[in-house]
Amino acid sequence: MSQADNIIGHGGRGGGPGPEVMGASVLTGDTVVDPDGEPLGRIQEIMLDVPSGRIAYVVLCVHEPPSADRKLFAVPWEALTLDSERRRFILGVDRQRLMQAPGFDPAHWPTMAQPTWAGALYEFYGVEPY
């Protein structure tokens, strides 16, 4: 995948260098939708792999009715496509499939240093580890 294959449109987000280079704080809070445009949740955090200088994963926050409990999911950056014209991300799974994804408790965040956890995550979303 080339660097721009995960960006739809080239509409900017206002002033700034986007969409190819943007601050993580600009993307935090963006909506994530399925391929049909149905909302899945919002980006809560963008987690950095500091030694490599790459994005390790995105934390997707989903509110699941009827209790509206908050669920967090680690999503590999490579599994997301930025729709810069609509200011949202597209994830290639529907809500039912997402609910089967490796999630985690908001009080106990995972670490990519656990090879089995990271491997299962990339396998679930069908993307190659970085």
N, C-alpha and C positions, 0 to 999 in steps of 0.2 A: 504494500500500500504506500503510495507516495504521501508526502506530508499534507497535501491539500485534499486527499481522497475522503477525509472525514469532515469536510466542510461543504455545506450546501449554500450557494449564494455567496455573494461578496459584499452584501450590505453591511455597512459599519454599524457600530453600536453607539454612534455619536462620535465625539472627538476621540482620537487615539489611534493606535496602530493596528487595531483588529481588522479582520478576524483571525489572521494567522498568528499574531502575538497579542496576548491579553493578560492582564493581571488576574490571578485566581479569585480575588475579591469581586471582580466584575461578573464572574461566572457563578459564584456561590449564590444560591437562591433561585437559579434558573430552573424552569420546568423541564422535566424529562417525560417524553411521550412514547407510546408504542408506535409501530409502523403505520397504524391507522390514525394516528393523531390523538389517541385517547390518553389522558394524563395518567402517569404512573407515580409521580412524586416530584421532589425538588432536590437539587444538589445541596447537601448540608456542608460538606467539606471536600477539599481536593487535597489528597494526601501525597506528599512528596517523598521520593526515595532520595534522601539527601546525598548519600555517597555517589550515586550515579547522576544526580541532577535531572531525574525524570519523574513523571507523574506515576505513582505506584497504583493508585486507584481513586475512584470518586466515591464518596459516601452518599448514597441515595436514601432519602428519608421518605417513607411511605406511611400515610395514615390509612389504616384499614378499618372500614366500617364493619359492624355497627358500633363497636366499642371505641373506635378512633384511636386505638393503641398505636404508638409510634414504632415502626420497624425500620431497622437500618440494614442496608445492603451495600457491600463493597462491589463496585462495578469497575472492571478494567477500563482504563481510558480508551483503549483500542476498540472497545465494544460500543462506543458512543459516536454519533455523528452530530456535529454542530449545524443547526439550521440558523444561520446568522440573520436571515431575513425575518424570521419569526421569533428570534431570541429564545431559542429552546434547544434541547438535545433530543435526539431520537435514539432509542434503545431497541434493538431488534428482537424483543420478546414482548408478549402480551402480559397482562396483569396476572393471569392464572399461572403462567410459566414463571414469572418473576417471584411469585409467592413460594416457589419450590427452590429458589436460589439459596446459596449459602448466605444466611443473614447473621446478624450478631446483636447482642444485647448492648444498648447504649452505654451501659456501665462497664463493659468488658470488650474493648476494641481489639480486633485481631492484629497480627503482625505478619507482614509479607515474609519475614524471616522463617516462618514455619513452612517448609517446602510442601507438605501435604495440603495445607490450607490454600496456599497460593496456586498450586497445581489444579486443585478442584475448582477453584474460582475461574481460572482461565478456560478450563475444560467445559464448565457449565455454559459460558458465554460463547464458546467456539472461536476463541481468538488465541493467537500465539503470544506467549509471554515476551516481554520486552527484553 
